[in-house]
């Protein structure tokens, strides 16, 4: 082949072995191989994303459901473990997240905190709200509130979120969302009135005293929901001003809450003393109560990490669906595994809470801006 023919073949896109590229720009054999390789890479990317998302879902469902089971086991061992449990959870999460926020300076034997993304006073306000809500939630069981009712109440935070969103975030809601929240509210009230007589069996208290304790516990749960709503508003404003910084939030809100043990020292000491006494008395496994406590701390950290990872990957609507399903599973496990009190009124109330939550999620999804809201979420994360 002469050099002139070779130049002509380069122009037309042909070679001695055959036409690898066409003169009109269409893909031939070579580009076809590249296309197949690109498709394989794209498929592998989708598969990796699916596996990653599945692992996050597993963290949420497995971690959070396991946390509820270990939490209930601790309450059965010691109903007054609330303060000790709150302190343990704060200390554990603080230690787990601390390596990401400390650094060792040259010629210094002491670690220093890395520069913060958010001012310290912003976290201090959230610490007060978070600590108060956690304590109220963990104290409620000691006031004759069954764990089934406690789970349902913890799932009924939509009315508080909507109220605070309307008052402080200038949000407006359509009739579908309002009806959904009314269903959730009615279900929560129905569940609160569903306490069975068997839950008071074996108690030395009179019916009036028992009801007074129960009413105090329900009031604590309501206060915990209000704290959760306030915390949500504060975190939303913080993230809007300073950007997404949930890891920093996790570290500072738990670490700064540790000094509260100074005011609750006797309660914390009593909780650990009761676990220690049970470890040496009737426990079939050495230090079983502390094994359960450690499992609770690990599962809570897994649950919190999974929820935050999920919220950073999908829209808030999808996150709410997963969390609603998780809470329903936790309630079923509580009834099936531990044999907790269950009646038709509680079943109807719980069904209304979960159904209303799903209806609210669907109404929020239909009223959103579709793909634009998703792309905005991805840009923020």
FIKESE-103668 format. One record per residue (C-alpha): residue number from 1; residue in three letters; y, x, z. Coordinates in nm, 4 decimals. Example, Ala and Ser with C-alpha at 12.3 -4.5 7.8 and 13.67 -1.06 7.14 Angstrom:
BEGIN
[pt 1; 'ALA'; [-0.4500; 1.2300; 0.7800]] [pt 2; 'SER'; [-0.1060; 1.3670; 0.7140]] 
***
This chain:
BEGIN
[pt 1; 'UNK'; [0.0000; 0.0000; 0.0000]] [pt 2; 'UNK'; [0.3370; 0.1422; -0.0998]] [pt 3; 'UNK'; [0.6277; 0.1735; 0.1394]] [pt 4; 'UNK'; [0.8140; -0.0956; -0.0544]] [pt 5; 'UNK'; [0.5295; -0.3423; -0.0033]] [pt 6; 'UNK'; [0.5175; -0.2590; 0.3659]] [pt 7; 'UNK'; [0.8894; -0.3356; 0.4001]] [pt 8; 'UNK'; [0.8361; -0.6610; 0.2099]] [pt 9; 'UNK'; [0.5507; -0.7627; 0.4358]] [pt 10; 'UNK'; [0.7612; -0.6938; 0.7461]] [pt 11; 'UNK'; [1.0315; -0.9244; 0.6130]] [pt 12; 'UNK'; [0.7898; -1.2062; 0.5339]] [pt 13; 'UNK'; [0.5996; -1.1559; 0.8591]] [pt 14; 'UNK'; [0.2634; -1.0582; 0.7024]] [pt 15; 'UNK'; [0.0383; -0.7605; 0.7676]] [pt 16; 'UNK'; [-0.2679; -0.6171; 0.6098]] [pt 17; 'UNK'; [-0.4942; -0.7994; 0.8570]] [pt 18; 'UNK'; [-0.3380; -1.1370; 0.7808]] [pt 19; 'UNK'; [-0.0398; -1.3527; 0.8700]] [pt 20; 'UNK'; [0.0393; -1.3025; 1.2365]] [pt 21; 'UNK'; [0.3823; -1.4672; 1.2086]] [pt 22; 'UNK'; [0.5062; -1.7104; 0.9484]] [pt 23; 'UNK'; [0.8326; -1.6596; 0.7581]] [pt 24; 'UNK'; [0.9676; -1.9932; 0.8799]] [pt 25; 'UNK'; [0.9459; -1.8794; 1.2426]] [pt 26; 'UNK'; [0.6377; -2.0751; 1.3474]] [pt 27; 'UNK'; [0.3917; -1.9089; 1.5822]] [pt 28; 'UNK'; [0.0942; -1.7342; 1.4375]] [pt 29; 'UNK'; [-0.2029; -1.5693; 1.6011]] [pt 30; 'UNK'; [-0.0084; -1.3272; 1.8240]] [pt 31; 'UNK'; [0.2333; -1.5809; 1.9642]] [pt 32; 'UNK'; [-0.0534; -1.8212; 2.0100]] [pt 33; 'UNK'; [-0.2162; -1.5745; 2.2465]] [pt 34; 'UNK'; [0.1105; -1.5378; 2.4337]] [pt 35; 'UNK'; [0.1363; -1.9157; 2.4536]] [pt 36; 'UNK'; [-0.2132; -1.9438; 2.5955]] [pt 37; 'UNK'; [-0.1306; -1.6754; 2.8514]] [pt 38; 'UNK'; [0.1881; -1.8591; 2.9485]] [pt 39; 'UNK'; [-0.0029; -2.1838; 2.9909]] [pt 40; 'UNK'; [-0.2562; -2.0092; 3.2152]] [pt 41; 'UNK'; [0.0214; -1.8599; 3.4257]] [pt 42; 'UNK'; [0.1894; -2.1999; 3.4496]] [pt 43; 'UNK'; [-0.1367; -2.3641; 3.5558]] [pt 44; 'UNK'; [-0.1955; -2.0901; 3.8135]] [pt 45; 'UNK'; [0.1559; -2.1452; 3.9466]] [pt 46; 'UNK'; [0.0977; -2.5204; 3.9822]] [pt 47; 'UNK'; [-0.2341; -2.4525; 4.1559]] [pt 48; 'UNK'; [-0.0710; -2.2078; 4.3992]] [pt 49; 'UNK'; [0.2010; -2.4629; 4.4745]] [pt 50; 'UNK'; [-0.0599; -2.7329; 4.5338]] [pt 51; 'UNK'; [-0.2585; -2.5080; 4.7673]] [pt 52; 'UNK'; [0.0584; -2.4130; 4.9554]] [pt 53; 'UNK'; [0.1621; -2.7768; 4.9908]] [pt 54; 'UNK'; [-0.1884; -2.8712; 5.1056]] [pt 55; 'UNK'; [-0.1782; -2.6005; 5.3709]] [pt 56; 'UNK'; [0.1578; -2.7314; 5.4953]] [pt 57; 'UNK'; [0.0180; -3.0854; 5.5163]] [pt 58; 'UNK'; [-0.2773; -2.9460; 5.7092]] [pt 59; 'UNK'; [-0.0390; -2.7784; 5.9522]] [pt 60; 'UNK'; [0.1457; -3.1066; 6.0094]] [pt 61; 'UNK'; [-0.1551; -3.3367; 6.0378]] [pt 62; 'UNK'; [-0.3918; -3.0945; 6.2095]] [pt 63; 'UNK'; [-0.1389; -2.9202; 6.4308]] [pt 64; 'UNK'; [0.0473; -3.2302; 6.5454]] [pt 65; 'UNK'; [-0.2650; -3.4413; 6.6005]] [pt 66; 'UNK'; [-0.4281; -3.1580; 6.7964]] [pt 67; 'UNK'; [-0.1097; -3.1279; 6.9997]] [pt 68; 'UNK'; [-0.1265; -3.4946; 7.0980]] [pt 69; 'UNK'; [-0.4903; -3.4600; 7.2054]] [pt 70; 'UNK'; [-0.4252; -3.1536; 7.4216]] [pt 71; 'UNK'; [-0.1104; -3.3185; 7.5569]] [pt 72; 'UNK'; [-0.3075; -3.6210; 7.6690]] [pt 73; 'UNK'; [-0.5744; -3.4017; 7.8262]] [pt 74; 'UNK'; [-0.3053; -3.2239; 8.0295]] [pt 75; 'UNK'; [-0.1597; -3.5555; 8.1434]] [pt 76; 'UNK'; [-0.5029; -3.6698; 8.2573]] [pt 77; 'UNK'; [-0.5432; -3.3475; 8.4550]] [pt 78; 'UNK'; [-0.1973; -3.3768; 8.6106]] [pt 79; 'UNK'; [0.0357; -3.6720; 8.5331]] [pt 80; 'UNK'; [0.3285; -3.4828; 8.6924]] [pt 81; 'UNK'; [0.3035; -3.1763; 8.4699]] [pt 82; 'UNK'; [0.6132; -3.2758; 8.2700]] [pt 83; 'UNK'; [0.8536; -3.0063; 8.3940]] [pt 84; 'UNK'; [0.5939; -2.7272; 8.3814]] [pt 85; 'UNK'; [0.4916; -2.8311; 8.0319]] [pt 86; 'UNK'; [0.8502; -2.8387; 7.9048]] [pt 87; 'UNK'; [0.9168; -2.4937; 8.0494]] [pt 88; 'UNK'; [0.5939; -2.3562; 7.9001]] [pt 89; 'UNK'; [0.6740; -2.4940; 7.5573]] [pt 90; 'UNK'; [1.0234; -2.3471; 7.5586]] [pt 91; 'UNK'; [0.8989; -2.0073; 7.6760]] [pt 92; 'UNK'; [0.6174; -1.9955; 7.4206]] [pt 93; 'UNK'; [0.8344; -2.0871; 7.1215]] [pt 94; 'UNK'; [1.1050; -1.8456; 7.2363]] [pt 95; 'UNK'; [0.8553; -1.5589; 7.2485]] [pt 96; 'UNK'; [0.7094; -1.6503; 6.9103]] [pt 97; 'UNK'; [1.0455; -1.6617; 6.7326]] [pt 98; 'UNK'; [1.2158; -1.3759; 6.9188]] [pt 99; 'UNK'; [1.1002; -1.0862; 6.6907]] [pt 100; 'UNK'; [1.3015; -1.2329; 6.4018]] [pt 101; 'UNK'; [1.6290; -1.2280; 6.5974]] [pt 102; 'UNK'; [1.6305; -0.9029; 6.7916]] [pt 103; 'UNK'; [1.6848; -0.5459; 6.6766]] [pt 104; 'UNK'; [1.6757; -0.2039; 6.8392]] [pt 105; 'UNK'; [1.9930; -0.0004; 6.7997]] [pt 106; 'UNK'; [1.9873; 0.3784; 6.7679]] [pt 107; 'UNK'; [2.0055; 0.5658; 7.0988]] [pt 108; 'UNK'; [1.9478; 0.2453; 7.2929]] [pt 109; 'UNK'; [1.6465; 0.1463; 7.4992]] [pt 110; 'UNK'; [1.7423; -0.2209; 7.5089]] [pt 111; 'UNK'; [1.7131; -0.4671; 7.2204]] [pt 112; 'UNK'; [2.0158; -0.6460; 7.0810]] [pt 113; 'UNK'; [2.0493; -0.9816; 6.9118]] [pt 114; 'UNK'; [2.1062; -0.9882; 6.5395]] [pt 115; 'UNK'; [2.4276; -1.1511; 6.4087]] [pt 116; 'UNK'; [2.4082; -1.5274; 6.4302]] [pt 117; 'UNK'; [2.4665; -1.7699; 6.1480]] [pt 118; 'UNK'; [2.5945; -2.0352; 6.3899]] [pt 119; 'UNK'; [2.8306; -1.9863; 6.6877]] [pt 120; 'UNK'; [2.6588; -1.9817; 7.0253]] [pt 121; 'UNK'; [2.8533; -2.2779; 7.1619]] [pt 122; 'UNK'; [2.7088; -2.4978; 6.8864]] [pt 123; 'UNK'; [2.3573; -2.4157; 7.0020]] [pt 124; 'UNK'; [2.4510; -2.4602; 7.3689]] [pt 125; 'UNK'; [2.5411; -2.8260; 7.3140]] [pt 126; 'UNK'; [2.2125; -2.8897; 7.1367]] [pt 127; 'UNK'; [2.0215; -2.7166; 7.4168]] [pt 128; 'UNK'; [2.1439; -2.9701; 7.6720]] [pt 129; 'UNK'; [2.0414; -3.2615; 7.4505]] [pt 130; 'UNK'; [1.7039; -3.1131; 7.3541]] [pt 131; 'UNK'; [1.6097; -3.0181; 7.7094]] [pt 132; 'UNK'; [1.7081; -3.3581; 7.8462]] [pt 133; 'UNK'; [1.5113; -3.5423; 7.5801]] [pt 134; 'UNK'; [1.2004; -3.3248; 7.6284]] [pt 135; 'UNK'; [1.2039; -3.3693; 8.0042]] [pt 136; 'UNK'; [1.2477; -3.7459; 7.9849]] [pt 137; 'UNK'; [0.9650; -3.7724; 7.7340]] [pt 138; 'UNK'; [0.7266; -3.5588; 7.9416]] [pt 139; 'UNK'; [0.8175; -3.7337; 8.2653]] [pt 140; 'UNK'; [0.7502; -4.0853; 8.1333]] [pt 141; 'UNK'; [0.3721; -4.0650; 8.1732]] [pt 142; 'UNK'; [0.4079; -4.0079; 8.5465]] [pt 143; 'UNK'; [0.5833; -4.3456; 8.5638]] [pt 144; 'UNK'; [0.2831; -4.5538; 8.4564]] [pt 145; 'UNK'; [0.3580; -4.5516; 8.0818]] [pt 146; 'UNK'; [0.0287; -4.5347; 7.8870]] [pt 147; 'UNK'; [0.0142; -4.2686; 7.6194]] [pt 148; 'UNK'; [-0.0475; -4.5328; 7.3527]] [pt 149; 'UNK'; [0.2868; -4.6951; 7.4344]] [pt 150; 'UNK'; [0.4468; -4.3510; 7.4534]] [pt 151; 'UNK'; [0.3263; -4.2626; 7.1021]] [pt 152; 'UNK'; [0.4545; -4.5920; 6.9609]] [pt 153; 'UNK'; [0.7948; -4.5416; 7.1220]] [pt 154; 'UNK'; [0.8211; -4.1891; 6.9878]] [pt 155; 'UNK'; [0.7577; -4.3360; 6.6436]] [pt 156; 'UNK'; [1.0390; -4.5907; 6.6809]] [pt 157; 'UNK'; [1.3395; -4.3639; 6.6398]] [pt 158; 'UNK'; [1.4712; -4.5349; 6.3252]] [pt 159; 'UNK'; [1.7010; -4.7839; 6.5053]] [pt 160; 'UNK'; [1.8715; -4.5011; 6.6948]] [pt 161; 'UNK'; [1.9021; -4.2877; 6.3805]] [pt 162; 'UNK'; [2.0534; -4.5775; 6.1871]] [pt 163; 'UNK'; [2.2980; -4.6621; 6.4660]] [pt 164; 'UNK'; [2.4182; -4.3045; 6.5007]] [pt 165; 'UNK'; [2.4332; -4.2613; 6.1244]] [pt 166; 'UNK'; [2.6575; -4.5670; 6.1019]] [pt 167; 'UNK'; [2.8818; -4.4627; 6.3922]] [pt 168; 'UNK'; [2.9166; -4.0885; 6.3373]] [pt 169; 'UNK'; [2.8175; -4.0119; 5.9769]] [pt 170; 'UNK'; [2.9827; -4.3089; 5.8004]] [pt 171; 'UNK'; [2.6544; -4.4124; 5.6445]] [pt 172; 'UNK'; [2.5986; -4.7600; 5.5087]] [pt 173; 'UNK'; [2.2626; -4.9326; 5.4714]] [pt 174; 'UNK'; [2.1364; -5.2089; 5.2453]] [pt 175; 'UNK'; [1.9591; -5.5223; 5.3626]] [pt 176; 'UNK'; [1.6112; -5.3794; 5.3019]] [pt 177; 'UNK'; [1.6771; -5.0888; 5.5349]] [pt 178; 'UNK'; [1.8276; -5.3186; 5.7995]] [pt 179; 'UNK'; [1.5260; -5.5550; 5.7862]] [pt 180; 'UNK'; [1.2896; -5.2570; 5.8119]] [pt 181; 'UNK'; [1.4667; -5.1265; 6.1223]] [pt 182; 'UNK'; [1.4622; -5.4736; 6.2799]] [pt 183; 'UNK'; [1.0837; -5.4782; 6.2292]] [pt 184; 'UNK'; [1.0551; -5.1381; 6.3975]] [pt 185; 'UNK'; [1.2728; -5.2527; 6.6880]] [pt 186; 'UNK'; [1.0726; -5.5711; 6.7415]] [pt 187; 'UNK'; [0.7484; -5.3729; 6.7273]] [pt 188; 'UNK'; [0.8747; -5.1291; 6.9902]] [pt 189; 'UNK'; [0.9717; -5.4135; 7.2258]] [pt 190; 'UNK'; [0.6364; -5.5838; 7.1683]] [pt 191; 'UNK'; [0.4548; -5.2600; 7.2474]] [pt 192; 'UNK'; [0.6584; -5.2071; 7.5637]] [pt 193; 'UNK'; [0.5530; -5.5520; 7.6877]] [pt 194; 'UNK'; [0.1854; -5.4932; 7.6096]] [pt 195; 'UNK'; [0.0864; -5.3033; 7.9244]] [pt 196; 'UNK'; [-0.2605; -5.4185; 8.0196]] [pt 197; 'UNK'; [-0.3761; -5.5067; 8.3662]] [pt 198; 'UNK'; [-0.6437; -5.2352; 8.3520]] [pt 199; 'UNK'; [-0.3776; -4.9680; 8.3398]] [pt 200; 'UNK'; [-0.2837; -5.0614; 8.6965]] [pt 201; 'UNK'; [-0.6403; -5.0754; 8.8229]] [pt 202; 'UNK'; [-0.7130; -4.8457; 9.1144]] [pt 203; 'UNK'; [-0.3472; -4.8159; 9.2063]] [pt 204; 'UNK'; [-0.2359; -4.8621; 9.5659]] [pt 205; 'UNK'; [0.0991; -4.9969; 9.4505]] [pt 206; 'UNK'; [0.1884; -5.3626; 9.4433]] [pt 207; 'UNK'; [0.2516; -5.5380; 9.1132]] [pt 208; 'UNK'; [0.6272; -5.5289; 9.1702]] [pt 209; 'UNK'; [0.6240; -5.1567; 9.2501]] [pt 210; 'UNK'; [0.4049; -5.0829; 8.9531]] [pt 211; 'UNK'; [0.6327; -5.2790; 8.7210]] [pt 212; 'UNK'; [0.9382; -5.0993; 8.8592]] [pt 213; 'UNK'; [0.7792; -4.7622; 8.7859]] [pt 214; 'UNK'; [0.6791; -4.8783; 8.4390]] [pt 215; 'UNK'; [1.0316; -5.0012; 8.3677]] [pt 216; 'UNK'; [1.1674; -4.6627; 8.4791]] [pt 217; 'UNK'; [0.9287; -4.4893; 8.2410]] [pt 218; 'UNK'; [1.0331; -4.7125; 7.9500]] [pt 219; 'UNK'; [1.3985; -4.6384; 8.0324]] [pt 220; 'UNK'; [1.3171; -4.2672; 8.0144]] [pt 221; 'UNK'; [1.1612; -4.3150; 7.6712]] [pt 222; 'UNK'; [1.4709; -4.4994; 7.5508]] [pt 223; 'UNK'; [1.6850; -4.2161; 7.6855]] [pt 224; 'UNK'; [1.4614; -3.9664; 7.5042]] [pt 225; 'UNK'; [1.5098; -4.1574; 7.1779]] [pt 226; 'UNK'; [1.8874; -4.1526; 7.2270]] [pt 227; 'UNK'; [1.8747; -3.7753; 7.2833]] [pt 228; 'UNK'; [1.6709; -3.7375; 6.9662]] [pt 229; 'UNK'; [1.9308; -3.9344; 6.7721]] [pt 230; 'UNK'; [2.2182; -3.7276; 6.9118]] [pt 231; 'UNK'; [2.0287; -3.4067; 6.8349]] [pt 232; 'UNK'; [1.9721; -3.5215; 6.4781]] [pt 233; 'UNK'; [2.3451; -3.5803; 6.4257]] [pt 234; 'UNK'; [2.4349; -3.2420; 6.5778]] [pt 235; 'UNK'; [2.1791; -3.0561; 6.3671]] [pt 236; 'UNK'; [2.2860; -3.2361; 6.0513]] [pt 237; 'UNK'; [2.6477; -3.1318; 6.1064]] [pt 238; 'UNK'; [2.5413; -2.7780; 6.1915]] [pt 239; 'UNK'; [2.3333; -2.7391; 5.8749]] [pt 240; 'UNK'; [2.6067; -2.8949; 5.6655]] [pt 241; 'UNK'; [2.8650; -2.6495; 5.7988]] [pt 242; 'UNK'; [2.6621; -2.3298; 5.8283]] [pt 243; 'UNK'; [2.3738; -2.3878; 5.5885]] [pt 244; 'UNK'; [2.0005; -2.4317; 5.6567]] [pt 245; 'UNK'; [1.9104; -2.2233; 5.9616]] [pt 246; 'UNK'; [1.6226; -2.4072; 6.1287]] [pt 247; 'UNK'; [1.4563; -2.0853; 6.2481]] [pt 248; 'UNK'; [1.7715; -1.9823; 6.4315]] [pt 249; 'UNK'; [1.7934; -2.3330; 6.5734]] [pt 250; 'UNK'; [1.4349; -2.3123; 6.6961]] [pt 251; 'UNK'; [1.4941; -1.9802; 6.8716]] [pt 252; 'UNK'; [1.8289; -2.0465; 7.0394]] [pt 253; 'UNK'; [1.7696; -2.4059; 7.1446]] [pt 254; 'UNK'; [1.4485; -2.3083; 7.3228]] [pt 255; 'UNK'; [1.5617; -1.9732; 7.4617]] [pt 256; 'UNK'; [1.8891; -2.1058; 7.5997]] [pt 257; 'UNK'; [1.6995; -2.3930; 7.7603]] [pt 258; 'UNK'; [1.4899; -2.1635; 7.9775]] [pt 259; 'UNK'; [1.7532; -2.1315; 8.2580]] [pt 260; 'UNK'; [1.7013; -2.5018; 8.3297]] [pt 261; 'UNK'; [1.3958; -2.3931; 8.5277]] [pt 262; 'UNK'; [1.6378; -2.2842; 8.8004]] [pt 263; 'UNK'; [1.7146; -2.6511; 8.8695]] [pt 264; 'UNK'; [1.3522; -2.7634; 8.8219]] [pt 265; 'UNK'; [1.1795; -2.4734; 8.9933]] [pt 266; 'UNK'; [0.9940; -2.6857; 9.2494]] [pt 267; 'UNK'; [0.8605; -2.9252; 8.9838]] [pt 268; 'UNK'; [0.7479; -2.6389; 8.7606]] [pt 269; 'UNK'; [0.5795; -2.4661; 9.0544]] [pt 270; 'UNK'; [0.4034; -2.7885; 9.1516]] [pt 271; 'UNK'; [0.2733; -2.8362; 8.7978]] [pt 272; 'UNK'; [0.1236; -2.4879; 8.7757]] [pt 273; 'UNK'; [-0.0145; -2.5126; 9.1307]] [pt 274; 'UNK'; [-0.1985; -2.8320; 9.0383]] [pt 275; 'UNK'; [-0.3481; -2.6681; 8.7282]] [pt 276; 'UNK'; [-0.4564; -2.3686; 8.9344]] [pt 277; 'UNK'; [-0.6194; -2.5897; 9.1978]] [pt 278; 'UNK'; [-0.8127; -2.7784; 8.9320]] [pt 279; 'UNK'; [-0.9213; -2.4505; 8.7733]] [pt 280; 'UNK'; [-1.1071; -2.3546; 9.0915]] [pt 281; 'UNK'; [-1.2332; -2.6971; 9.1952]] [pt 282; 'UNK'; [-1.3953; -2.9406; 8.9538]] [pt 283; 'UNK'; [-1.3440; -2.7604; 8.6250]] [pt 284; 'UNK'; [-1.6789; -2.6893; 8.4463]] [pt 285; 'UNK'; [-1.5153; -2.4048; 8.2498]] [pt 286; 'UNK'; [-1.3203; -2.1309; 8.4309]] [pt 287; 'UNK'; [-0.9475; -2.1937; 8.4032]] [pt 288; 'UNK'; [-1.0056; -2.4876; 8.1667]] [pt 289; 'UNK'; [-0.6643; -2.6450; 8.2452]] [pt 290; 'UNK'; [-0.4894; -2.3273; 8.1349]] [pt 291; 'UNK'; [-0.7050; -2.3101; 7.8226]] [pt 292; 'UNK'; [-0.5921; -2.6628; 7.7376]] [pt 293; 'UNK'; [-0.2304; -2.5680; 7.8125]] [pt 294; 'UNK'; [-0.2512; -2.2668; 7.5797]] [pt 295; 'UNK'; [-0.4067; -2.4842; 7.3079]] [pt 296; 'UNK'; [-0.1217; -2.7306; 7.3493]] [pt 297; 'UNK'; [0.1395; -2.4560; 7.3114]] [pt 298; 'UNK'; [-0.0264; -2.3102; 7.0014]] [pt 299; 'UNK'; [-0.0734; -2.6497; 6.8384]] [pt 300; 'UNK'; [0.2878; -2.7440; 6.9082]] [pt 301; 'UNK'; [0.4124; -2.4257; 6.7430]] [pt 302; 'UNK'; [0.1886; -2.4967; 6.4423]] [pt 303; 'UNK'; [0.3170; -2.8554; 6.4301]] [pt 304; 'UNK'; [0.6848; -2.7552; 6.4499]] [pt 305; 'UNK'; [0.6389; -2.4854; 6.1850]] [pt 306; 'UNK'; [0.4549; -2.7238; 5.9536]] [pt 307; 'UNK'; [0.7184; -2.9964; 5.9840]] [pt 308; 'UNK'; [1.0020; -2.7535; 5.9121]] [pt 309; 'UNK'; [0.8186; -2.6021; 5.6157]] [pt 310; 'UNK'; [0.7443; -2.9481; 5.4813]] [pt 311; 'UNK'; [1.1074; -3.0574; 5.5112]] [pt 312; 'UNK'; [1.2144; -2.7450; 5.3201]] [pt 313; 'UNK'; [0.9781; -2.8179; 5.0298]] [pt 314; 'UNK'; [1.0034; -3.1923; 4.9739]] [pt 315; 'UNK'; [1.2600; -3.4665; 5.0190]] [pt 316; 'UNK'; [1.3259; -3.6259; 5.3554]] [pt 317; 'UNK'; [1.1630; -3.9462; 5.2264]] [pt 318; 'UNK'; [0.8336; -3.7673; 5.1643]] [pt 319; 'UNK'; [0.8602; -3.5961; 5.5012]] [pt 320; 'UNK'; [0.9057; -3.9310; 5.6775]] [pt 321; 'UNK'; [0.5953; -4.0700; 5.5066]] [pt 322; 'UNK'; [0.3816; -3.7771; 5.6214]] [pt 323; 'UNK'; [0.5164; -3.7968; 5.9773]] [pt 324; 'UNK'; [0.4561; -4.1720; 5.9947]] [pt 325; 'UNK'; [0.0958; -4.1240; 5.8831]] [pt 326; 'UNK'; [0.0577; -3.8427; 6.1360]] [pt 327; 'UNK'; [0.1788; -4.0607; 6.4232]] [pt 328; 'UNK'; [-0.0536; -4.3431; 6.3216]] [pt 329; 'UNK'; [-0.3476; -4.0995; 6.3219]] [pt 330; 'UNK'; [-0.2431; -3.9703; 6.6634]] [pt 331; 'UNK'; [-0.2424; -4.3234; 6.8010]] [pt 332; 'UNK'; [-0.5891; -4.3928; 6.6560]] [pt 333; 'UNK'; [-0.7234; -4.0676; 6.8046]] [pt 334; 'UNK'; [-0.5736; -4.1529; 7.1427]] [pt 335; 'UNK'; [-0.7510; -4.4877; 7.1493]] [pt 336; 'UNK'; [-1.0806; -4.3676; 7.0018]] [pt 337; 'UNK'; [-1.1198; -4.0268; 7.1676]] [pt 338; 'UNK'; [-0.9798; -4.0970; 7.5142]] [pt 339; 'UNK'; [-1.0552; -4.4698; 7.5302]] [pt 340; 'UNK'; [-0.7002; -4.5669; 7.6208]] [pt 341; 'UNK'; [-0.5966; -4.9248; 7.6844]] [pt 342; 'UNK'; [-0.5631; -5.1289; 7.3693]] [pt 343; 'UNK'; [-0.4946; -5.4960; 7.3109]] [pt 344; 'UNK'; [-0.3845; -5.7258; 7.0319]] [pt 345; 'UNK'; [-0.0192; -5.7211; 7.1370]] [pt 346; 'UNK'; [-0.0038; -5.3406; 7.1290]] [pt 347; 'UNK'; [-0.1870; -5.3387; 6.7948]] [pt 348; 'UNK'; [0.0651; -5.5799; 6.6430]] [pt 349; 'UNK'; [0.3581; -5.3862; 6.7879]] [pt 350; 'UNK'; [0.2282; -5.0535; 6.6606]] [pt 351; 'UNK'; [0.1579; -5.2062; 6.3206]] [pt 352; 'UNK'; [0.5152; -5.3361; 6.3018]] [pt 353; 'UNK'; [0.6564; -4.9940; 6.3940]] [pt 354; 'UNK'; [0.4550; -4.8070; 6.1300]] [pt 355; 'UNK'; [0.4986; -5.0747; 5.8640]] [pt 356; 'UNK'; [0.8730; -5.0926; 5.9245]] [pt 357; 'UNK'; [0.8958; -4.7130; 5.9010]] [pt 358; 'UNK'; [0.7163; -4.7104; 5.5660]] [pt 359; 'UNK'; [0.9310; -4.9985; 5.4355]] [pt 360; 'UNK'; [1.2450; -4.8122; 5.5403]] [pt 361; 'UNK'; [1.1192; -4.5021; 5.3622]] [pt 362; 'UNK'; [1.0508; -4.6991; 5.0446]] [pt 363; 'UNK'; [1.3928; -4.8683; 5.0609]] [pt 364; 'UNK'; [1.5646; -4.5338; 5.1135]] [pt 365; 'UNK'; [1.3768; -4.3846; 4.8189]] [pt 366; 'UNK'; [1.4737; -4.6710; 4.5865]] [pt 367; 'UNK'; [1.8409; -4.6505; 4.6860]] [pt 368; 'UNK'; [1.8647; -4.2741; 4.6376]] [pt 369; 'UNK'; [1.9829; -4.1039; 4.3202]] [pt 370; 'UNK'; [1.6396; -3.9950; 4.2060]] [pt 371; 'UNK'; [1.6057; -3.6435; 4.0673]] [pt 372; 'UNK'; [1.9612; -3.5455; 4.1576]] [pt 373; 'UNK'; [1.8910; -3.5896; 4.5268]] [pt 374; 'UNK'; [1.5758; -3.3819; 4.4944]] [pt 375; 'UNK'; [1.7576; -3.0999; 4.3143]] [pt 376; 'UNK'; [2.0295; -3.1066; 4.5785]] [pt 377; 'UNK'; [1.7656; -3.0712; 4.8481]] [pt 378; 'UNK'; [1.6082; -2.7764; 4.6682]] [pt 379; 'UNK'; [1.9449; -2.6047; 4.6310]] [pt 380; 'UNK'; [2.0098; -2.6380; 5.0021]] [pt 381; 'UNK'; [1.6747; -2.4826; 5.0939]] 
***
